Amino acid sequence: VVSAALQADLGRLLGADAVRPGDRPEYLRDALTGPDLSPWADAVALPADREEVAAVVAYCCEHTVPLTVRGGGTGLAGGAVPLEGGVVLSMERVRAVRSLHPLQWRVEVEAGLPTAQLQRIARENGLWFPPDPGAAEQSQIGGNIATDAGGPHSFGFGTTGAFVLGLEAVVPPGELVRFGGPVSKNSTGYGMHRLLVGSEGTLAVITSAWLRLLPAPERQLPLAAFFADARSGCEAVDQLIGSGFEPSVIDFFDEPTVTATAAGMPYRLGGEARFMLVLEALGSAEAAEELRAQMADLLTETGAVLVESPTIPSEVAALWRWRDGVSGVVTSLRGGKVSEDVIVPVEHLVDAIEATARIGREHGLEAMSWGHAGNGNLHSTFLVSSPQIPAAEMAIVREATERLLKEVIALGGSISGEHGIGWLKRDLLPLELDPAVLELERGVKRQFDPAGLLNPGKVLPVG
Ligand SMILES: Cc1cc2nc3c(=O)[nH]c(=O)nc-3n(C[C@H](O)[C@H](O)[C@H](O)COP(=O)(O)OP(=O)(O)OC[C@H]3O[C@@H](n4cnc5c(N)ncnc54)[C@H](O)[C@@H]3O)c2cc1C
């Protein structure tokens, strides 16, 4: 089907005002910068509800048209970028709150609802949705589920998938089905809603989700602790976890990251304060205060050279503002960056931090890392000269990245801890997955999508 005919057909299904030409740049990219994926599409479809989503999927299956489902477009793995033409199905209009049960701590929302909106709705009802990926105003619940997004609170509460009770989705050839439902546990069948978590638009189009919420904590108190080096900082993390403390957040920032962002930090750092941890204690006002004070004592005993415990709201906000700005400040250092989301067993965090620095040095790249220490999840980062990375520089970064991923796997880790595989790492999947597991994954894909129309060229290696 050629573009004009496709747009006309979609117009008949959805109404002409719900169809855009395929060359609209805002529907062709996500937040991955650097490589040019040469994206293209024939048409953009903006369905308004689940029936219209199902109609678009049915049309694509009947006419063998590729379909790339798009959430907020904040993904960092090229997942929402159309590579083989066809339809971009944007979920931005499918965003209703279907039901809210504050007393049962449960909500059903459509997939296109922005993350921050769900967080606000929960708060307004005395509840809390802990998953907190960075671009929450733009990212959508469907995109978070499809990548199993995490964030600082993943340490204490798990990633998005930990909050999914059930899903409604459209599967090829266009059928609207339910996986799980509004129940707090479920042992029926293979638990397939969990399979859709992290499926990156390659198995089904998620239309809505039943999500678990938590009662909002009375108090959330951060703590910043500084150490002389990564080794002593990581030892403190091991000690803290081993001693049975349960902070909700344990993030880290290595020395180059602290140096690069020190100007915006709300603290004056002495010479020894090079490696930073940011933790959070939450609960009742009393419990949060007590936990934070106990953690501060333990961190001091284990070698922290400076511990800051902000209490008044403006001080607390200043610390989180600095934390939210880290990625942007690092990008501005040279114009661009290539950031990973690798994860290792937490006891190997220091090895992965050191490997990032060493590999960067050996390839002549400025390197730094920060991330979710409690999970062993690192944003290992190589600085580059601009968002449009010159080919020669890109080749060096690719080589460095592949070495890093191999070292991470050798440490027992994984090549993606929160952003997903998308296009970016699809050909690197065999580095980590056993051939038999990869074949099972291909089998799952064939079972859901025998014609290979859903988000082609993503997650699984081509060929
Ligand atoms: C500044 C910034 C900070 C970030 N911080 C974090 C972070 O802390 N933690 C983290 O995990 N990620 C983070 N990310 C990455 C990104 O925000 C998450 O991956 C987010 O969950 C993507 O959601 P989205 O709606 O933008 O999805 P998109 O980018 O639109 O899509 C992502 C993938 O999901 C699929 N998809 C989208 N909607 C659906 C649906 N309804 N059904 C089926 N498949 C679907 C797409 O096909 C694609 O493969 C960050 C990104 C930015 C730009």
The ligand as an ORCA input file, in Angstrom:
! r2SCAN-3c Opt
* xyz 0 1
  C      15.696     12.850     30.239
  C      15.375     11.383     30.251
  C      15.462     10.676     31.431
  C      15.159      9.315     31.466
  N      15.246      8.644     32.651
  C      14.944      7.326     32.696
  C      15.031      6.611     33.929
  O      15.373      7.161     34.973
  N      14.722      5.296     33.901
  C      14.317      4.651     32.762
  O      14.035      3.451     32.803
  N      14.241      5.305     31.591
  C      14.534      6.615     31.518
  N      14.456      7.282     30.330
  C      14.026      6.555     29.122
  C      12.527      6.657     28.804
  O      11.970      7.808     29.411
  C      11.774      5.416     29.268
  O      12.237      4.284     28.555
  C      10.240      5.547     29.074
  O       9.613      4.522     29.773
  C       9.806      5.487     27.614
  O       8.416      5.791     27.557
  P       7.785      6.508     26.276
  O       6.321      6.593     26.490
  O       8.485      7.757     25.965
  O       8.078      5.371     25.176
  P       8.588      5.503     23.681
  O       9.962      6.064     23.621
  O       7.556      6.159     22.843
  O       8.641      3.952     23.301
  C       9.525      3.073     23.953
  C       9.231      1.635     23.500
  O       7.959      1.224     23.989
  C       7.098      0.852     22.938
  N       5.739      1.306     23.310
  C       5.348      2.562     23.642
  N       4.041      2.584     23.954
  C       3.588      1.293     23.816
  C       2.318      0.668     23.966
  N       1.229      1.355     24.331
  N       2.228     -0.669     23.725
  C       3.309     -1.384     23.350
  N       4.533     -0.839     23.183
  C       4.663      0.483     23.408
  C       7.654      1.524     21.689
  O       7.315      0.807     20.524
  C       9.143      1.483     21.979
  O       9.683      0.243     21.624
  C      14.769      8.643     30.268
  C      14.680      9.363     29.071
  C      14.985     10.712     29.047
  C      14.871     11.441     27.746
*
